[in-house]
Amino acid sequence: MKKVIYSTFCAVGAIALATSCSDFLETSSPSKTDAAFVFSTSETARAALEGAYAAWVDAAQNKVFGDGLFYAADVAGSDIERHPEKFEAQPGRHYPECFYQNGKYAGEYALLSYQKENDTYAALYSVINKANIVVLATQESEGFQEMLAEGKECTMGQLYGEAVALKATAYRELLKYFGDVPYLSGKITDSGSLCGRDSIYDVILSELQQAAPLMYRVGSIPGISGKNYFSRTYVEGLIGRIALEAGGYQTRRGDIKRTDGQGNPLTFETMGKDNNGASYGRRSDYRKYYELAQQYFKAVIDNPGSAVFHTTDPRGGDNGNAYQYFFQQMHGADDGFADESIYEVSIAQGAGNDARPYSFGRPSTGGSKNNYPCKNYGQGRINPAFYYGIFDPQDKRRDVSCTVTASNGSNGTEILIPFSPGSQGKGGGIAFNKWDENRQDKVWTANQRKSGINGPYMRLSEIYLGYAEACAMLGNDGEAKKYLSIIRERAFPAGKADVDGFIAREGSLLEAIIDERGFEFAGEGDRREVLIRTGLIGKKIRAVKELTGKMLDGLRNNGFYEFDNGNVISTKVYTKMVDAKALKGHRLTTQCPAGSEDDPILYPGWRGVNDDWASYGLDYKGNTLTNLAIKGLFKRLSDDEIAALEADGYTAVNWGQTLLDNADEYYKYLFYEYDYESAPIHYWPFTPNVLSNGGFTNGYGFKQE
């Protein structure tokens, strides 16, 4: 019998990773007839792949990168992001989000409370099974060995690489959410038993390294014009992404044998305390994974294909923001892709379930149909202590990432989002802002969840920061600082990035890179996994919780709290509705011009409402007061200033007072009873049918039924 990974196939990179995965991965050969059919023409092979892509897009949007488990915990479970509703209102999301109350609630968690049978687990294995058909057929097709020996891009190699990438991407998501899972090769001898994740990491990394040289870079795949297909650029980035995870910290149950891909026993460096029979640690040989990540991230940097990292805004003008430009491109036509993207989960406008902006964008209180825009829920919100005290006020990413206002979808106006628990623009506090239907070139107003905004699954900023992280871990500080600086300097006005000062404040170059990644990906559900794999989760959660406590104490005792960066949060702010089109020439605001930070319409930036909802059928009925002017959001107002504002028509609105009134939601339930030391229970349990059909058990203290 052959092993599923054929050692003669494996491309050797910076390290020689394992080429087999012990006896549980031994399989027999696929049918030559199947191979002949799949590769009778390139069109036939492409058609076979389309089924795997369709399964992946469904899994991504509805399970692991849109709604589903991603929606439940990733976008609401870090030091940066939080949930909008009362903790007690959504236990199926909030207990997994907070590590099951430091693991104590794992045994009480109802297995079908949020994750359903035939759900995420089944959806990802559907992708794997479909991809395996193409992988195995390719390996048995005529000319495969010659193609490997030549090691050059070609049509057959591209199709093979896409199938390998689909399989690896699905496994990466399975390992992220469930830890150890069965390894299925698609051959008749698959056992379906649990396989240690470290073996699986080794196998899929080897397969990806083998496939990469055979593929075309993004923008040059024959017959493919978009970024919604996997390319060599994506595969090289995926190798780097998976390598960081394989070499990083994870919580591992203690009842599974830990071996590498060749069946050799592994040792681990652990930290903290064991929890529910599980320990938190990383492989003792973790450095070789950082070396692999460094090599492949650099390969993307040196040859990114058609992906472009903009350091200046191509739109020009005084209000430019190169960072925001990436997200604005996603608000364009269906056939467009953002320049910086390497791969996007593509969603056609008017079709499918689009989680952006419904779940992770700027909220709207609109109805489900024919509103301006329609309802947007806003599952992910921003921790107020992060927004006020950690995000630098000069950082151009802050207002792109976070917003204090929502849309009233019934009349196309702007409203303040209160800190009271709730969803849409009715509550929940500071919201995500990177996706906003007000900004689309063409808005879908017929019904909700149909916006057609793609999901950015991989882009160049991740590659730059992943490379910087790997370099810092390996002691190559010059390269690490270079790419940290590229990211940070794009986000600040000229001369204001202060990279050296930032590194000094963070305490190390590595931690500065990790926190820079937090600013770069704020509100995108990236932070949780990054903190877990870097071992920083306890430190960062403790820091934001302590800062939250200080903020609440200040509001309670003084009516305000001033953060170290100069921002002040007060119990009240002052607002009034204004005619922004008459005053500024537009209703939808952009980057606040330098020196205009006291302008209550323009600061904070990137808010307002669509400039022309009337063209979509909204009857303003003479109401031209569409935008919200805000004063006192970031500084304490004097009595004289308040009197002048009230004389000018401004009204006092509870702000920090509402936060204080709901202190338990923002402090007590922020990683509820997490002790910062115990192994974080960051996985989801297997459901009863999975346990029964697989013949294995749950770990981490979860129920078995």
GIPE-V658372 format. One record per residue. N is the residue number from 1. RES is the residue in one letter. NEAR is the number of other C-alpha atoms within 12 Angstrom. D_CENTER is the distance of its C-alpha to the mean C-alpha in Angstrom with 1 decimal. Layout:
# GIPE-V658372
N;RES;NEAR;D_CENTER, N;RES;NEAR;D_CENTER
This chain:
# GIPE-V658372
1;M;15;40.3, 2;K;24;37.5, 3;K;27;34.4, 4;V;41;31.2, 5;I;40;30.4, 6;Y;27;33.4, 7;S;23;34.1, 8;T;20;36.0, 9;F;29;32.9, 10;C;31;30.6, 11;A;28;29.8, 12;V;24;30.2, 13;G;28;27.8, 14;A;24;27.8, 15;I;26;28.3, 16;A;23;29.9, 17;L;38;27.5, 18;A;35;28.9, 19;T;37;30.3, 20;S;38;31.0, 21;C;40;29.7, 22;S;30;32.9, 23;D;24;35.1, 24;F;29;32.6, 25;L;36;31.2, 26;E;26;34.7, 27;T;26;35.2, 28;S;19;37.8, 29;S;28;37.7, 30;P;27;36.6, 31;S;21;39.2, 32;K;18;40.6, 33;T;17;41.1, 34;D;25;37.5, 35;A;29;36.7, 36;A;23;39.5, 37;F;24;38.2, 38;V;31;34.5, 39;F;34;35.6, 40;S;21;38.7, 41;T;17;37.0, 42;S;24;33.7, 43;E;18;33.3, 44;T;21;33.8, 45;A;34;31.2, 46;R;31;28.7, 47;A;22;29.5, 48;A;34;28.9, 49;L;39;25.4, 50;E;26;24.6, 51;G;25;24.8, 52;A;38;22.2, 53;Y;37;19.9, 54;A;28;20.6, 55;A;30;19.8, 56;W;44;16.5, 57;V;38;15.5, 58;D;32;16.8, 59;A;36;14.9, 60;A;41;11.5, 61;Q;38;12.2, 62;N;32;14.1, 63;K;36;12.9, 64;V;41;9.7, 65;F;43;7.2, 66;G;43;9.2, 67;D;39;11.7, 68;G;32;13.1, 69;L;40;11.9, 70;F;41;8.2, 71;Y;41;9.9, 72;A;40;12.4, 73;A;45;10.9, 74;D;46;7.2, 75;V;44;7.1, 76;A;45;10.6, 77;G;47;11.4, 78;S;45;11.5, 79;D;49;14.0, 80;I;51;12.2, 81;E;48;11.0, 82;R;51;13.6, 83;H;54;15.1, 84;P;47;17.7, 85;E;35;20.5, 86;K;28;23.1, 87;F;32;22.2, 88;E;17;25.2, 89;A;16;24.2, 90;Q;22;21.2, 91;P;31;22.0, 92;G;31;20.3, 93;R;39;16.9, 94;H;40;17.9, 95;Y;41;19.7, 96;P;45;17.0, 97;E;46;14.7, 98;C;44;17.5, 99;F;46;18.3, 100;Y;41;21.1, 101;Q;32;23.2, 102;N;33;23.3, 103;G;39;24.1, 104;K;26;27.1, 105;Y;29;25.8, 106;A;34;24.6, 107;G;25;28.1, 108;E;22;28.3, 109;Y;31;25.1, 110;A;26;26.1, 111;L;31;24.6, 112;L;25;24.3, 113;S;21;23.3, 114;Y;30;19.9, 115;Q;36;19.3, 116;K;24;22.2, 117;E;21;24.4, 118;N;21;23.7, 119;D;28;20.1, 120;T;41;16.9, 121;Y;39;19.1, 122;A;29;21.5, 123;A;32;19.1, 124;L;43;17.7, 125;Y;36;21.2, 126;S;31;22.4, 127;V;42;20.2, 128;I;42;21.7, 129;N;34;25.2, 130;K;34;25.2, 131;A;42;23.9, 132;N;37;26.5, 133;I;38;29.3, 134;V;47;28.6, 135;V;45;28.0, 136;L;39;31.3, 137;A;37;33.2, 138;T;43;32.4, 139;Q;41;33.5, 140;E;27;36.8, 141;S;30;37.4, 142;E;21;40.2, 143;G;19;39.3, 144;F;28;36.1, 145;Q;20;37.8, 146;E;19;39.1, 147;M;26;35.8, 148;L;32;34.3, 149;A;19;37.2, 150;E;17;36.9, 151;G;25;33.2, 152;K;23;32.7, 153;E;27;30.4, 154;C;29;32.0, 155;T;29;31.3, 156;M;41;31.7, 157;G;43;29.5, 158;Q;45;26.7, 159;L;49;26.9, 160;Y;49;27.0, 161;G;48;24.0, 162;E;49;21.9, 163;A;47;23.1, 164;V;51;22.3, 165;A;48;18.8, 166;L;47;18.2, 167;K;46;19.7, 168;A;45;17.8, 169;T;44;14.3, 170;A;47;15.5, 171;Y;46;16.8, 172;R;38;13.8, 173;E;39;12.0, 174;L;40;15.4, 175;L;39;15.8, 176;K;39;12.5, 177;Y;37;13.6, 178;F;38;17.4, 179;G;38;18.4, 180;D;41;21.6, 181;V;42;22.2, 182;P;36;25.0, 183;Y;45;25.2, 184;L;38;26.5, 185;S;40;28.1, 186;G;32;29.6, 187;K;27;33.1, 188;I;17;35.7, 189;T;22;35.7, 190;D;23;32.1, 191;S;23;32.7, 192;G;25;29.6, 193;S;24;29.8, 194;L;35;27.0, 195;C;38;26.3, 196;G;37;25.1, 197;R;40;21.5, 198;D;51;22.9, 199;S;42;25.2, 200;I;46;22.6, 201;Y;49;20.5, 202;D;43;23.7, 203;V;46;24.6, 204;I;45;21.5, 205;L;51;21.4, 206;S;44;25.1, 207;E;45;24.7, 208;L;51;22.1, 209;Q;45;24.3, 210;Q;43;27.2, 211;A;48;25.7, 212;A;44;24.2, 213;P;36;27.6, 214;L;37;28.6, 215;M;40;25.9, 216;Y;37;25.7, 217;R;39;23.3, 218;V;41;21.1, 219;G;31;23.5, 220;S;25;26.5, 221;I;30;26.1, 222;P;23;29.5, 223;G;16;29.3, 224;I;20;25.6, 225;S;18;24.8, 226;G;28;21.2, 227;K;38;17.8, 228;N;35;17.1, 229;Y;44;18.9, 230;F;48;18.2, 231;S;50;20.2, 232;R;46;21.5, 233;T;47;19.1, 234;Y;52;16.1, 235;V;50;18.0, 236;E;50;18.8, 237;G;48;15.2, 238;L;52;14.4, 239;I;50;17.3, 240;G;44;16.1, 241;R;45;12.7, 242;I;45;14.6, 243;A;48;17.4, 244;L;46;15.5, 245;E;41;14.5, 246;A;43;18.0, 247;G;38;19.6, 248;G;40;17.6, 249;Y;36;18.4, 250;Q;42;18.0, 251;T;45;20.2, 252;R;40;22.7, 253;R;33;25.4, 254;G;22;28.9, 255;D;20;30.6, 256;I;27;29.2, 257;K;21;30.8, 258;R;28;28.6, 259;T;29;29.5, 260;D;32;28.1, 261;G;36;28.3, 262;Q;31;32.0, 263;G;24;32.8, 264;N;20;33.4, 265;P;20;32.8, 266;L;23;30.0, 267;T;17;30.2, 268;F;24;27.5, 269;E;21;27.1, 270;T;23;26.3, 271;M;27;25.6, 272;G;24;26.2, 273;K;22;27.9, 274;D;24;27.8, 275;N;34;26.7, 276;N;30;27.8, 277;G;24;29.0, 278;A;31;25.9, 279;S;30;25.3, 280;Y;37;22.5, 281;G;35;22.8, 282;R;30;22.3, 283;R;35;24.6, 284;S;20;27.6, 285;D;23;27.2, 286;Y;32;23.6, 287;R;26;24.8, 288;K;28;25.4, 289;Y;41;21.7, 290;Y;38;21.0, 291;E;35;23.8, 292;L;41;22.4, 293;A;46;19.0, 294;Q;42;21.1, 295;Q;33;23.2, 296;Y;42;20.7, 297;F;43;18.4, 298;K;34;21.7, 299;A;31;22.8, 300;V;39;20.0, 301;I;33;20.9, 302;D;20;24.5, 303;N;24;24.2, 304;P;35;21.0, 305;G;30;22.9, 306;S;31;22.3, 307;A;33;19.0, 308;V;28;20.0, 309;F;31;18.7, 310;H;28;20.5, 311;T;29;21.9, 312;T;26;23.9, 313;D;24;23.4, 314;P;21;25.3, 315;R;19;26.2, 316;G;14;28.4, 317;G;14;30.0, 318;D;18;30.0, 319;N;25;26.9, 320;G;32;24.7, 321;N;36;21.2, 322;A;36;19.8, 323;Y;41;16.2, 324;Q;41;16.5, 325;Y;38;18.2, 326;F;38;15.1, 327;F;38;13.8, 328;Q;35;17.5, 329;Q;32;17.9, 330;M;40;15.5, 331;H;37;18.0, 332;G;29;20.8, 333;A;24;22.6, 334;D;30;21.4, 335;D;22;22.7, 336;G;26;20.9, 337;F;38;17.8, 338;A;40;16.4, 339;D;35;18.3, 340;E;37;15.6, 341;S;43;13.7, 342;I;42;14.6, 343;Y;40;13.3, 344;E;35;12.3, 345;V;42;12.4, 346;S;40;15.6, 347;I;36;16.8, 348;A;27;20.4, 349;Q;33;21.4, 350;G;20;23.5, 351;A;20;22.4, 352;G;26;19.9, 353;N;34;17.5, 354;D;39;15.0, 355;A;47;12.3, 356;R;49;11.8, 357;P;48;13.6, 358;Y;43;15.1, 359;S;48;12.5, 360;F;50;10.1, 361;G;50;12.8, 362;R;56;16.1, 363;P;56;18.2, 364;S;48;21.6, 365;T;36;24.5, 366;G;35;25.8, 367;G;27;27.3, 368;S;24;25.8, 369;K;20;28.1, 370;N;24;29.6, 371;N;33;28.1, 372;Y;47;26.9, 373;P;52;24.0, 374;C;38;23.9, 375;K;42;22.2, 376;N;46;18.6, 377;Y;43;17.7, 378;G;52;14.9, 379;Q;50;13.5, 380;G;54;11.2, 381;R;54;13.5, 382;I;50;14.0, 383;N;43;16.3, 384;P;48;19.5, 385;A;41;20.5, 386;F;40;17.5, 387;Y;45;18.1, 388;Y;37;21.8, 389;G;31;22.3, 390;I;34;19.6, 391;F;36;18.2, 392;D;29;21.2, 393;P;33;23.0, 394;Q;33;23.6, 395;D;36;20.0, 396;K;39;19.4, 397;R;44;15.7, 398;R;42;16.6, 399;D;41;18.0, 400;V;45;15.5, 401;S;43;12.7, 402;C;48;15.0, 403;T;46;18.0, 404;V;45;21.0, 405;T;45;22.4, 406;A;50;21.8, 407;S;47;23.9, 408;N;34;27.0, 409;G;39;26.7, 410;S;27;30.3, 411;N;34;31.8, 412;G;44;29.1, 413;T;42;29.3, 414;E;46;27.0, 415;I;38;26.9, 416;L;41;25.9, 417;I;41;23.3, 418;P;38;25.1, 419;F;40;23.8, 420;S;31;25.5, 421;P;33;23.4, 422;G;30;22.6, 423;S;37;20.4, 424;Q;46;20.5, 425;G;44;22.3, 426;K;33;24.8, 427;G;35;23.0, 428;G;43;20.0, 429;G;45;20.1, 430;I;50;18.0, 431;A;57;15.4, 432;F;54;12.3, 433;N;46;14.0, 434;K;47;12.1, 435;W;46;13.3, 436;D;53;16.9, 437;E;51;19.5, 438;N;45;22.1, 439;R;41;21.0, 440;Q;34;21.2, 441;D;24;24.1, 442;K;28;25.2, 443;V;36;24.0, 444;W;38;24.3, 445;T;35;26.3, 446;A;23;27.9, 447;N;28;25.4, 448;Q;37;21.9, 449;R;40;18.7, 450;K;34;20.2, 451;S;45;18.9, 452;G;40;18.0, 453;I;49;15.0, 454;N;46;13.0, 455;G;45;9.3, 456;P;39;8.5, 457;Y;36;7.6, 458;M;40;9.4, 459;R;41;11.3, 460;L;44;14.0, 461;S;43;12.7, 462;E;43;10.6, 463;I;46;14.0, 464;Y;43;16.0, 465;L;46;14.3, 466;G;47;14.2, 467;Y;48;17.8, 468;A;44;18.7, 469;E;46;17.5, 470;A;46;19.5, 471;C;35;22.4, 472;A;31;22.5, 473;M;33;22.6, 474;L;25;25.4, 475;G;20;27.4, 476;N;21;27.0, 477;D;24;26.5, 478;G;19;27.7, 479;E;27;25.1, 480;A;34;22.3, 481;K;35;23.6, 482;K;24;24.1, 483;Y;38;20.5, 484;L;43;19.3, 485;S;34;22.0, 486;I;30;20.9, 487;I;42;17.5, 488;R;40;19.1, 489;E;32;22.1, 490;R;34;20.4, 491;A;42;19.0, 492;F;32;22.5, 493;P;28;25.9, 494;A;17;28.1, 495;G;15;29.4, 496;K;20;27.2, 497;A;25;24.3, 498;D;25;26.5, 499;V;29;24.6, 500;D;22;27.4, 501;G;15;27.5, 502;F;28;23.8, 503;I;25;24.2, 504;A;15;27.3, 505;R;16;25.7, 506;E;19;22.8, 507;G;15;25.5, 508;S;23;24.4, 509;L;36;22.9, 510;L;36;20.3, 511;E;33;19.1, 512;A;34;19.2, 513;I;45;16.8, 514;I;44;14.3, 515;D;38;14.7, 516;E;42;14.6, 517;R;38;11.1, 518;G;38;10.5, 519;F;42;12.3, 520;E;42;10.7, 521;F;38;7.1, 522;A;45;8.5, 523;G;49;7.6, 524;E;48;4.1, 525;G;45;3.5, 526;D;36;3.6, 527;R;37;7.2, 528;R;43;8.7, 529;E;41;8.8, 530;V;39;9.9, 531;L;34;12.6, 532;I;39;13.8, 533;R;32;14.4, 534;T;36;16.0, 535;G;34;18.2, 536;L;33;17.5, 537;I;41;16.2, 538;G;33;19.7, 539;K;22;20.6, 540;K;32;17.8, 541;I;39;18.1, 542;R;24;21.8, 543;A;23;21.7, 544;V;33;19.8, 545;K;36;22.0, 546;E;22;25.1, 547;L;30;24.2, 548;T;38;23.7, 549;G;26;27.1, 550;K;27;28.8, 551;M;39;27.5, 552;L;36;28.8, 553;D;25;32.1, 554;G;24;32.6, 555;L;30;32.2, 556;R;23;34.5, 557;N;15;37.1, 558;N;20;37.1, 559;G;26;35.3, 560;F;31;32.8, 561;Y;36;30.7, 562;E;26;30.4, 563;F;30;27.6, 564;D;19;28.3, 565;N;21;26.7, 566;G;18;29.3, 567;N;27;27.3, 568;V;33;29.2, 569;I;42;28.1, 570;S;38;31.1, 571;T;35;32.2, 572;K;33;32.8, 573;V;38;31.8, 574;Y;34;34.0, 575;T;30;33.2, 576;K;29;35.0, 577;M;28;34.4, 578;V;29;35.4, 579;D;26;36.1, 580;A;31;33.6, 581;K;22;34.8, 582;A;14;38.3, 583;L;20;37.4, 584;K;19;34.7, 585;G;14;35.0, 586;H;23;31.6, 587;R;35;29.6, 588;L;34;26.1, 589;T;35;25.7, 590;T;33;24.0, 591;Q;38;23.8, 592;C;33;26.5, 593;P;24;29.4, 594;A;21;30.3, 595;G;13;33.0, 596;S;16;32.1, 597;E;22;30.1, 598;D;20;32.9, 599;D;23;32.6, 600;P;32;31.4, 601;I;41;30.3, 602;L;34;28.3, 603;Y;36;26.7, 604;P;40;24.0, 605;G;42;23.0, 606;W;42;20.9, 607;R;48;22.2, 608;G;47;25.4, 609;V;43;25.8, 610;N;38;26.4, 611;D;34;29.6, 612;D;30;31.4, 613;W;34;30.6, 614;A;21;34.3, 615;S;15;33.8, 616;Y;22;31.8, 617;G;20;34.6, 618;L;23;34.0, 619;D;17;37.4, 620;Y;20;37.1, 621;K;12;40.6, 622;G;11;41.4, 623;N;18;38.6, 624;T;27;37.4, 625;L;26;35.8, 626;T;38;32.2, 627;N;40;30.3, 628;L;41;30.0, 629;A;40;31.5, 630;I;38;30.4, 631;K;40;32.4, 632;G;36;31.9, 633;L;38;28.2, 634;F;33;28.0, 635;K;27;31.7, 636;R;28;34.6, 637;L;24;37.1, 638;S;13;40.8, 639;D;11;43.3, 640;D;11;44.7, 641;E;18;41.4, 642;I;22;40.7, 643;A;16;44.2, 644;A;16;43.8, 645;L;24;40.5, 646;E;19;42.1, 647;A;14;45.1, 648;D;17;42.7, 649;G;18;41.4, 650;Y;25;38.3, 651;T;23;37.6, 652;A;25;36.4, 653;V;25;33.2, 654;N;26;32.0, 655;W;36;28.7, 656;G;42;28.6, 657;Q;30;31.3, 658;T;30;29.0, 659;L;39;26.5, 660;L;35;29.4, 661;D;21;30.7, 662;N;28;27.5, 663;A;29;27.2, 664;D;24;26.6, 665;E;35;23.4, 666;Y;43;22.1, 667;Y;33;23.8, 668;K;21;25.2, 669;Y;32;22.3, 670;L;44;19.7, 671;F;43;19.1, 672;Y;31;22.5, 673;E;25;25.1, 674;Y;33;22.7, 675;D;26;25.2, 676;Y;31;22.9, 677;E;26;24.9, 678;S;31;24.7, 679;A;38;22.5, 680;P;50;19.4, 681;I;45;19.4, 682;H;49;15.7, 683;Y;42;16.4, 684;W;49;17.6, 685;P;44;21.2, 686;F;43;22.8, 687;T;32;24.6, 688;P;26;28.4, 689;N;23;28.9, 690;V;32;26.6, 691;L;27;28.6, 692;S;17;31.9, 693;N;19;31.3, 694;G;23;29.9, 695;G;18;32.5, 696;F;26;30.3, 697;T;27;29.3, 698;N;37;26.4, 699;G;34;26.0, 700;Y;40;24.5, 701;G;34;27.0, 702;F;36;25.9, 703;K;23;28.5, 704;Q;25;30.1, 705;E;20;30.8
